[in-house]
Amino acid sequence: MTALTIAGWGVVGPAADSPEAFATALGAAPQPVPVTGMYADELPDARAHALVGFDVKAHLRRRGTAFFDRRTSLTVVACGRAIEDAGLVVTDDNRERIGIVTGTTAGSVKSSVDYAAETFTQQPPYLVNPALFPNTVMNCAAGQSAIWYKLHGPNATVAGGPLAFLTGLRYSANLFRRGRADVLLAATVEEFTPHAAWTVRRTGGTVAGEGGAAFVLRREPDGPADGAVLAVRVGFCPAGQSRPAALSALVRATLAEAGVDGADVTTVACGRRGDARDDAEVWSAVDDGLGGRSPAERLHVDDVVGDCQAATGAWELAAVLARHRADPGRDGAYALLVARTPEGGVGAAVVRGRSRR
């Protein structure tokens, strides 16, 4: 795989609104905040890592956002911050070669439910509000981001739950390899709603989160950069087979593709925190994939941002890059991102970070 050069990135969420602020938040471990209007049985303590008081108009400062749902609004803001951080200037000369790839769990579940509910609550002949429909499409956030920033290149959304972000990076690498684009925005953002809280609780998560990150990827390595994704792989372990063994094998294959020795990996970000048994199983598998060596630093980013479902991988990459930006002494160090799903999906990516200094 050709390395994905990271030219810049941006975050949106309650923990931080900039790379520098996120680096600080990682050390402070922000606590979940009280929220209202949630279902008591799905969020019994009425707390979450939610972006309270978010108003898209205050960020984009122009007309055209009236029909954005929350996920779309957050994604457009994150993409804008990434574009600004990368110093990317979109013009008529390059917009055809700039695209966007987003990841998701199931799009905006709230938008889909609200639209479906209209068919039951409106009078026959079921005149649903057509303005609600665009937000039910999983590619809505990617499409609106491309429209907002006038990006005419490839536009895609991949659904993969916890594997969505890594799958999106792999999809981006394929687009570059086929010569379809010169620059891509890779973003995964999830909204916080009662429906998201329900999903988190039903899939074994703890405190629900919100937000995510966007990254400007370049095909060419020239110019300032925050680092690069050297290799990314995703796979699946069929029922009846050992998921730890599959994860170990995938980690070894990803390191081999990147040309990195497991002993050189200093940081591992290992997805959402599970129960004690699950965590022990996953870390054992990762250590085995690294050649029997435990990394110096282990990250569970949901301790800081909550369980953001598909956006967990994006937060992980942001956490790795934030540490590099804050500490030039980390320049050139390797990190491993790991993801897995309850159904047997596994994924891994090798990242080399830089501080830009």
C-alpha positions, 0 to 999 in steps of 0.5 A: 500500500502507498502510504497515506500522508496526513497533511492536516486534521481537525476534531469536533466534540466536547473534549476539544475543538482543535488539535492543540486542545485535544492534546491537553484533553488527553491528559485531563480526561474530561468527564461526561456531562449531564444531558436531558431528554434522554431515555431513562432506561438507556442512559440511567445516569443521564450523563454523556460525552455530548457536545451540549449547546452545539449550533451549526450556524455559529460555526459555519456562519452562513445560510444553507444549514437549516435542514442539516441533521446533527451528524451532517453538521458535525461532519461539515465542521470537522472537515472545515477544520481539517481543511484549514489546518492543512492549509488546503486551498480548493480552486477550480484547478484542483477541486476535481481531484479532491474527494471525501470518504466518511465512515459510519455505523448506520448514518443518522439513526435519529433521522431515519427514525424520525422520517419513518415515524412520519408515516404513522403520525401524519394523516393519510395519504401519509404526506411525510415531510420531504425535507427529512429524507436527505438526512436518512441517506448514509452518504448525506454527511459526505455529500453535504461536506463536498457541496459545502467546500465544493469538492468534485472528486470521489465521494463515498461512505463506508458502513462498518461500525468500529471498523468503519474508519480503518475501512475508510482509510483502506478505501482512500488508499485504493482511490489513490492507487487507482489515480482517482484523486490527489487529495482526500478528506477521511472523516468519521463523526457520530452524533449523540441522540437518544437513539445513539445512547440506545445503540451504545448500551445494546452493543456493550458500550458504557458512556455514550460519546459524540463527535469525531475527526477529519483528516486531509490525506495526500497521495504524494509525501511532499510538503509539511505533514503530521505523519502518515498511515503506512499500512491498514488492513481489515479482516474477519474471523468466522464463527468458531475460530479464535478472534485473538488469533485472527487479530494477532495474525492481522497485526503481524501482516499489517506491520510486515506491509508497513515494514515496521518491526513490532519492537519499534511500536511505542503506542497502541490504541485499542478501540473501545474499552470492553469488560476485563476479560475482553480487554485482557484477551485483546491486549494479549493478542496485540502483544503476540502480534507485536512479537511478544512485546507490550507497547510502552503506551496503551490508549483507550480513547473512549476514556476521554471522548466516550463511546463514539462507535464508528468514530472511535478509530478517527479519535484514536488517530487524532490522539496519536497525532495530537501527542506528536504535535505537542511533543517533538520528541515523539517524531518518527515514532510508530503507533498501532491502531486496532479495531474489532467488532463483536461479530468477528471483524478485526482491523489494524493500521500502522501510523508514523507521526510527526510534530510539524516542527 
